[in-house]
Amino acid sequence: MSFKDNFFYPIKEKLIKFEKIIAGISLLLLLILTFSQVILRNLFELGFSDIDVVSRHLVLFITFMGAALACEHSQHIKIDIINSLLKPAFKEQLKQPLLLISSIICSIFFWYALQFWLDERLYAPKNEQLALYLALILPVGFFTLSLHFLLLSLTFKKDNVS
């Protein structure tokens, strides 16, 4: 059975495509909204407060989707010194368990972000409904990261490192 015959591989590829689309659309919208807000304020002395709210949340969309995509290709920031001290073979043995642990941690964050959002929904004033629904990126982002780490661990391909 080859690496790409894994049952979870097509699911992971679709998730990556979804993440790229969301990140790309979010970045494009952020650029358009920010540029239009600058033009409106400087030329017409007019601005819309909702554009600032949407822009702040679009940054979160880009951050969550970008984080998942960076982890996919092992291009995330590594700040641990232990990583450089370990032998390559041992690092390879640790990858799958660490991916599972990352998935569990992101699942816990998802749970608490969802609880936070559900609580916010009960008390959000009518004038903050847009921000409330845009704040769904927190639980959705952590769920996406959790699913991404889980799929990475299930489609993990061991390299022959000695």
C-alpha positions, -999 to 999 in steps of 0.1 A, spaced: 0 0 0 15 33 -11 15 65 9 -12 81 -14 -34 50 -11 -41 58 25 -78 64 31 -72 97 49 -49 112 23 -77 125 0 -94 140 30 -62 158 40 -57 171 4 -93 185 4 -87 201 38 -55 217 25 -73 230 -6 -101 244 17 -74 261 39 -57 277 9 -90 290 -5 -101 305 28 -66 320 34 -65 334 -1 -100 349 0 -94 363 34 -62 380 24 -78 394 -7 -108 407 12 -85 422 39 -65 441 12 -96 454 -5 -113 464 27 -83 481 42 -74 499 10 -111 511 6 -111 523 42 -79 543 37 -94 559 5 -127 566 22 -111 582 52 -85 603 34 -105 614 4 -140 616 16 -135 619 54 -158 590 58 -153 556 74 -172 526 84 -165 510 118 -176 476 107 -148 475 82 -123 476 111 -141 448 128 -142 426 97 -105 434 91 -94 423 125 -113 390 121 -99 384 86 -64 385 101 -75 356 124 -88 337 94 -55 341 76 -35 332 108 -54 300 115 -54 288 79 -17 298 75 -7 280 106 -23 248 94 -6 251 60 27 259 76 25 227 97 17 207 66 51 214 51 71 216 84 76 253 77 64 265 111 86 283 135 106 260 157 116 276 189 128 246 209 165 240 215 160 203 222 151 198 185 186 206 174 201 183 200 181 152 190 193 126 166 174 125 133 162 89 138 148 98 172 131 130 159 114 108 132 100 85 160 86 115 179 68 131 149 37 110 150 31 111 187 37 148 187 12 153 159 -14 134 180 -6 155 211 -10 187 190 -43 174 177 -55 168 213 -44 202 225 -61 220 196 -92 199 203 -92 212 239 -87 248 226 -116 242 202 -139 231 230 -131 261 252 -133 285 222 -167 271 214 -179 275 250 -166 311 250 -184 318 217 -217 303 230 -214 324 261 -207 355 241 -237 348 219 -260 350 250 -247 384 260 -237 402 227 -256 434 221 -275 438 189 -249 462 175 -222 436 178 -238 407 160 -214 410 130 -184 407 154 -201 378 172 -204 357 140 -170 366 127 -156 354 161 -166 319 151 -132 318 135 -118 309 170 -136 276 174 -135 269 136 -98 277 135 -89 254 164 -111 226 150 -94 230 116 -59 228 132 -70 198 153 -83 180 122 -52 189 103 -28 175 130 -49 144 132 -49 138 95 -11 145 94 -6 118 121 -28 94 102 -11 100 68 24 102 84 51 87 62 82 76 80 114 86 63 143 62 63 166 82 85 195 65 104 
